[in-house]
Amino acid sequence: MSRMWTIMRKEFLHIIRDPRTLGLVVALPVLSLLLLSYAVARDIKNIPLVVADLSKTEVSRHFMDRYWLSGFFRMAYEVDSETALLQLIDSGKAKAGLLIPEDFHKVSVGEASAVPFYIDGSDPALAQAAQLAAETIGQVAAQDVLVEQLNNSPLRIELRLPVDTRFRFLYNPDMRRLNFTIPGLVASILQIQALLLTSSAIVREREQGTLEQLIVTPIKPWELMLGKILPFVLVTFVNVGLILAVASFWFRVPVAGSLTLLLILTAIFLLGSLGLGVLISNISRTQMQAMYLAAFSLMPTLILSGFLYPRENMHWIAYYAGYLLPVTFYLDIMRGIILKGVGASTLWPSIWPMALFSVVVFVASVLVFHKRVE
C-alpha cells in the first residue's frame, strides 16, 4: 500500500499543480449536463402548422381548434390554397399542413370527407410525433362526429365502445422526457470524462522521460495501475455528486432507489472506464494517439450504449458491439435505480458484466504495461 500510495500522491500533485485543468474537470460535466439536457430532452410540441380551410364553416373551425388546443401544434400560418400550403412546408416555415376540403361541412349530415394532412418528413423524429398526434386528434374528432350523428338520429341509439382501454404509466407517470434522458446523459458524460482523464496517464510519463524512474522503482505493475486510477476515481466522484445534485434539484429527477447502491456501482463503473483509459495510454506511443483513441469512443458511447437509440432495434453487429462498452450496463443500472427504484437483485444481469469488464480491463492494463523501456 505504501508503494501504491506514493504513485497516488504523485498523481494528486499533478492534479493540484494545474488548478485550471482541475476546475475544468469538475465544472465541464455539470455544464455539459445542463446544456445537453435542454438540447436533447425536450418533448416535441408546438409543431408549426399551416392550415388551408377551404370549407370556412363552423364545423371546420371546430375541427381546426382541436389541433392547437392539443398543445402538439401551433397555427403558424393560415392560407387559402393547397399550393400556398405546400410552399410554406417546402421553405421550412411550417412542418405540417392541414387541408380542409370545401365539402367538409357535409360530415355533420353523415357524409364522409377526406382530410389531407401533410408532414415534412426530413426530420423523422418530428414527423413521427406529428403523425401520431394528428392520427389521435383525427380519431377523436371522428368519434365525436359519429356520436353527434347518432344522438341526432330518430332511432336514439346509445353508443358505447365495447372495449375501454385505460393506461397506467409506471415509474414515470408524467411522461417527462427529462426523467429518461438525464440518467443516460450522466452515464455518457462520466464514460467520456473517465477515458479522457486517464488516456494519457502512462504515455505522458513516457513523453516526459519519467517512465524510466518508475521502472527502476520496486513498484509492481498492478500497484502502478491502481495508483494511476484511484486519484481520478476520487476526482470523478466529486463530479458524480455534483451531477446528481443538479439532476435532482434543478431538473427535478430524484433518485427513487438506493443512493448507496448507486454510488457503489458507480465506483465499479469508474474503475472499468478509467482502467480502459489507462489501457489506451499503455498501447499509445504519443499523447496525440491516446487522445484520438479516447475520442474515437465518443460516438459508440452515445449510439451503441442505447442512450440515443433503443438497442433492441439495432442490427445484431451493433447490438453485441454495445456490450464492449461498460456504459451499456451502467446505463441500465442508472435508469433502474433512478427511475424504477429497483435493487441489486433486479439489476444483477447488468452488474456482473460491468464488474467483470472492470476486472478484465484492469488485468489487461497490468499485462500490457511492461516494466522495461521498449
ZITALIN-V558113 format. One line per field, one symbol per residue. phi: phi as a letter, one per 30 degrees, with the letter a starting at -180 (. if undefined). psi: psi as a letter, one per 20 degrees, with the letter a starting at -180 (. if undefined). A space follows every 10 residues. Layout:
BEGIN
phi=???
psi=???
END
This chain:
BEGIN
phi=.ddddddddd dddddddbdd dddddddddd dddddddddc cdddbhddcc bccddhbddd dddddddddd idbbddbbbc addddddddd didbcabccc ddcdddddcj cdbdcdbcbd ddcedddddd dddddddddd dddddddddd dddddhddcb ddbcdccbcd ibddhddddd ddeddedddd dddddddcdc ddddddddic dddddddddd edddddddde edddddddde ddddddddcd chcdddcddd dddddddddd dddddddddd dddccbdddd ddddddddde ddcddjdcbd ddcddddddd ddddcddddd dddedddddc idcddddeec dddddddddd dddddddddc dadd
psi=hhghhggghg hhhgghimhg hgghhhhghg hgggghghgi jpqorlpppp pnniglrhgh ghghhhghhh ihqpnhqorj qhghghhhhh ijhqiqppoo rhjhiihiji qqppopoppo jhnhghghgg ggghggghgg gggggggggh hiqiilpppp phpnppqooq hmhilphhhh gghhgggggh gghgghgiij gghghghiji hhhhhirjqq ghhgghhhgg hhggghhghg ggghgghghg jlnrohbphg gghghhgggh ggghhhghgg hhiqhrhggg hghghhiggh ghghijghqp hhjqqhghgh hhiiphhghh ghgghggggh krahhhjhhh ghhggggggg ggghgghhpp mqp.
END
